Amino acid sequence: MVTSAYHMRRSLAAFHAFGYEPQSYVSDVRHNRVTMLPRFRSYENSKVAVHELIGMVLRVWRWLHLY
């Protein structure tokens, strides 16, 4: 399985749900640097992280039959 680094955890969870044991390879890695001024890339990284977090929360809700 080849996917982005930020999407790897959710992808592995989906494959494991169907009983597969995929070998995972990262296609890109997002690096953050500490700066004094805000950068647009940091906003984009935060947006992607929130998106993946919501996806994991929805997966838990479905597992608990709350959704």
N, C-alpha and C positions, 0 to 999 in steps of 0.2 A: 504494500500500500504506500503510495506516495501522496503526501498532502502537506499543507503548510504547518509550521511549528505550532501556531496558535490553535489549529484545528485537530491536532494529533490526538489529544486525550478523548475528545468526543467521538472521533472516528474509530479509535480502538474500542471504545465502549460499544459502539454499534456493531462492529464485527464480532466482539465477544458475545453479544446477545444472541447471535445466530450460530454460535459454536465454532467460529473460525479463530485461528491463531495466526494472524498476519504478521509478516515481517514489515516493520515500518521504516520509512526513509523520509527525511525532512527535505522539502523542496526549497524552503527559504527560512531564514531566521531574522527576527526583528531585533535590532540592537538599540538600546536607549543610552543616551549620554546625558549626564547631569549638566545643565546649563542654568544661567541666571535668568534668562528670558524664556518664556513659553515658546514652543515650536509646534508647527502644524502636525508634524509626524507624531509627536507625543499625543496629540488629540486623536489622531487616527488609531494609534495603538490602544488607547483607552477605549475607543468605540468598539474595536474588534474584541477586546477582552470582555466588555460588558455583553456583547452579542453571544460569545461563547459561554459565559456564565449563565445567561438566561436559558440557553440551550440545555445546559446541564441541569438546571433547576427544573425545567419542564420534563426532562427525562426522569428525575426523581419523583415528581408529582404523578407521572403516568405509572411508574413502578408502584407507588402507594395507592393507585386507583383514585386519586383526587382530581384528575383532569379528564 
